[in-house]
């Protein structure tokens, strides 16, 4: 069978070309919290946030990091039989929201596992400083390990960040990403599409802003209204979610305007229907079965092929 040409820069292709194999992420809940959940900052975090909706079953702060890794390896070996190496992915909440001693203890327990080839740290832009960045950079041991930080950008607009209760402005995001890049750490970002108050034109225009940041990877996530979040409260009852084809068209519009060197790690999010306020809005096939996250990529690629375009084709400035 002829291999399909990808019209966007895939993160998985990066690992295959650099390491010769698939490196599977293993999510870890190391018990970190978030400054936006402290009593003096907000009433329960950002309006969209319920990390339980994204955690795999083996991922729990009641288990040791080593136990979570072992259970994660067993879980993924059944699904991805070709995986021979793993990346410890510190995922829920803000995984730099602690002192250096705590970070060292938790990160290095994960890295001591013989099958773990590197570490990915998910965090907020306002939970990083030069001391932490310097320490995280040292974990690469001169390139022997893969080390990355993923920042929740969520939006490039200060009004949106204020509206969703983010607790920092976009300038904080720029500073954190620039500092991370200065220390040579692989840097990723996460954008939520469809946040309250944002138009499709605003989301498309974000690509010009993202293009100016020294990031390596980008994740897209469609807004989903999750139980137990402030977004599920009555004041946000008119918030709308994307229909699948509408979302695919939007993502293609974004990719066409995104720097071609930025790797796409994820094109859509996936939340189990039991966590959704409107499970009837889940993306489904005609037979009613759910469309999984990994199926969105081929659909996006097919739409780019239909258009005759690819990532970066409509860059306004090739040297942003």
FIZARO-760864 format. One record per residue (C-alpha): residue in three letters; x negated, y, z. Coordinates in steps of 0.02 Angstrom, whole numbers, plus 50000, padded with zeros to 5 digits. Layout:
ALAXYZ/...
REM end
This chain:
UNK500005000050000/UNK499355017149952/UNK498885027750102/UNK499915043650121/UNK498925059750109/UNK499155070150266/UNK499515088350228/UNK499085094150402/UNK497525092050508/UNK497865077150621/UNK497055075550793/UNK497055056550783/UNK496015057450624/UNK494705067250722/UNK494455053050846/UNK494365039850711/UNK493035049550616/UNK492005054050771/UNK492185038350876/UNK492655025350747/UNK494175019950847/UNK495775025950926/UNK495565033651098/UNK497205032351192/UNK497715045251322/UNK498155038651494/UNK499245050951590/UNK498755053651772/UNK499755062451907/UNK498405067352029/UNK499575076552146/UNK499175094252089/UNK500485107852103/UNK500655124752021/UNK500485142852080/UNK502175146452002/UNK502995134752128/UNK502345143652283/UNK503635153052387/UNK502935170152344/UNK502915167252155/UNK504585160052101/UNK506005148452142/UNK505405132052070/UNK504235135451925/UNK504555140551746/UNK506355139351687/UNK506025124251575/UNK504935113951693/UNK505325096551760/UNK503755086151738/UNK504645070051788/UNK505475070351617/UNK503785067951531/UNK502875056151650/UNK502695037951596/UNK503275024851721/UNK501525020651783/UNK501115038951820/UNK501435043452002/UNK500475053352135/UNK500865039752262/UNK499655028352169/UNK497785030752165/UNK497015037552006/UNK496175020751977/UNK497835011451995/UNK498685023251872/UNK497285020251747/UNK497395001351763/UNK499285001251742/UNK499145013551597/UNK497885002351509/UNK499034987251529/UNK500504997551464/UNK499605004051310/UNK498764987651267/UNK500484980551230/UNK500924995251118/UNK499234999351037/UNK498264983151027/UNK496794991250937/UNK496385003351078/UNK494644999951147/UNK494355016351239/UNK495385028251341/UNK495465046551393/UNK496005051051569/UNK497365064151541/UNK497755074551695/UNK499475079851637/UNK500825085251763/UNK500795103051828/UNK499165113051842/UNK497665101651855/UNK496395115051900/UNK497465122152041/UNK496275116852180/UNK494515119952246/UNK492985112752160/UNK492775098852290/UNK494545092452256/UNK494305093452068/UNK492655084252079/UNK493405070252184/UNK494885067152069/UNK494055069551900/UNK492555058851942/UNK493625044452007/UNK494435044051835/UNK492785045151743/UNK492045030951844/UNK493195018551758/UNK492165008551630/UNK493455010151490/UNK493705028951510/UNK492715038551379/UNK493215056151428/UNK494425067751514/UNK495795079751460/UNK496405092551586/UNK498095100851567/UNK498275117351659/UNK498855135451658/UNK497805150151598/UNK497885158351770/UNK497165143051858/UNK495415143851787/UNK493825153551822/UNK492005152951773/UNK491485141451917/UNK492795128451869/UNK492415129951683/UNK490555127551714/UNK490885111951817/UNK492095104651689/UNK490815107751550/UNK489525097751650/UNK490655082351643/UNK490245080251458/UNK488465075251507/UNK487715082551351/UNK489015075251234/UNK489105057651307/UNK490915060551358/UNK492375069251275/UNK492975083851383/UNK494445094951341/UNK495605107551423/UNK497395110151365/UNK498235126551410/UNK500095129451417/UNK500215144651304/UNK502115142251283/UNK502315159251199/UNK501225173451135/UNK502475186751188/UNK502425195051359/UNK504305197951360/UNK504615179451334/UNK503335174651467/UNK504225186051589/UNK505935179351538/UNK505425161251569/UNK504615165451737/UNK502875160851680/UNK501975171951806/UNK500595178251691/UNK500425187951529/UNK499695182951362/UNK498075192051401/UNK497755178851535/UNK497925165551400/UNK496685174351287/UNK495415176151428/UNK495545157851479/UNK495365151151302/UNK493905162551261/UNK493015157551422/UNK493295139051385/UNK492615140851209/UNK491095150351273/UNK490605135051375/UNK490815123651225/UNK492315114151293/UNK493565107051170/UNK495095118151193/UNK496925114951155/UNK498545124751169/UNK500375120651188/UNK501815130751113/UNK503675128851150/UNK504775133051002/UNK506525139851034/UNK506265148851199/UNK507685160751248/UNK507605177251155/UNK506395171651019/UNK506905171750836/UNK506175160550702/UNK505295175750631/UNK504455178550799/UNK503885160450806/UNK503185161250630/UNK502265177350672/UNK501445168750821/UNK500325159250701/UNK499365175150659/UNK499045177250846/UNK498555158950872/UNK497375159850723/UNK496325172750816/UNK496045161450966/UNK494525149750974/UNK495575134050996/UNK495295116750924/UNK497005108750942/UNK498825113950952/UNK500405105351013/UNK502165110150961/UNK503645105951071/UNK505465109751034/UNK506415117251182/UNK507485104351270/UNK508625108251416/UNK508155096551557/UNK509115092451714/UNK508435100251873/UNK507725115551786/UNK508255133651795/UNK508605132851609/UNK510035120951649/UNK510905134051757/UNK512415143951700/UNK511475159851659/UNK510625150651515/UNK512165141351453/UNK512065149551280/UNK510285143151248/UNK510285132851088/UNK509225117951038/UNK508585114050863/UNK509405101650748/UNK508085089950680/UNK508025095750499/UNK508035113950554/UNK506565110450668/UNK505585101150534/UNK505785115850415/UNK505195127950550/UNK503655117450592/UNK503185117150408/UNK503365136150401/UNK502165137150549/UNK500905124750481/UNK500815133950315/UNK500225149350412/UNK499065140550535/UNK497165139750515/UNK496755123250429/UNK495365118950552/UNK496565118450700/UNK497025100250734/UNK498835096050765/UNK498995084950917/UNK500885084350927/UNK502305090750819/UNK503765087950937/UNK504165082851115/UNK505185068251176/UNK506255068051332/UNK507295052751380/UNK509175056151362/UNK509435052851549/UNK508465068851586/UNK509365079651458/UNK510825090951499/UNK511475087951322/UNK510955070051276/UNK512175070651131/UNK510965082951048/UNK509545070251045/UNK508885067150871/UNK509645050850807/UNK509795039950653/UNK511475036850571/UNK511635020750673/UNK511465030650835/UNK509705024750881/UNK508485037950943/UNK507155045250829/UNK505495043650919/UNK504195057350931/UNK502945048550817/UNK504235048150676/UNK504265067150661/UNK502515067950586/UNK502955058350427/UNK504515068950408/UNK503515084950421/UNK502235078250299/UNK503595073650176/UNK504335091150185/UNK502615098950153/UNK502405087250005/UNK504125092149940/UNK503605110449951/UNK501925106949872/UNK501035115350018/UNK499915110650163/UNK499235117750326/UNK498465134950302/UNK499155137450126/UNK500045153750169/UNK498745161650282/UNK498895180450270/UNK497055182450311/UNK495845168250284/UNK494675176150409/UNK495825181050552/
REM end
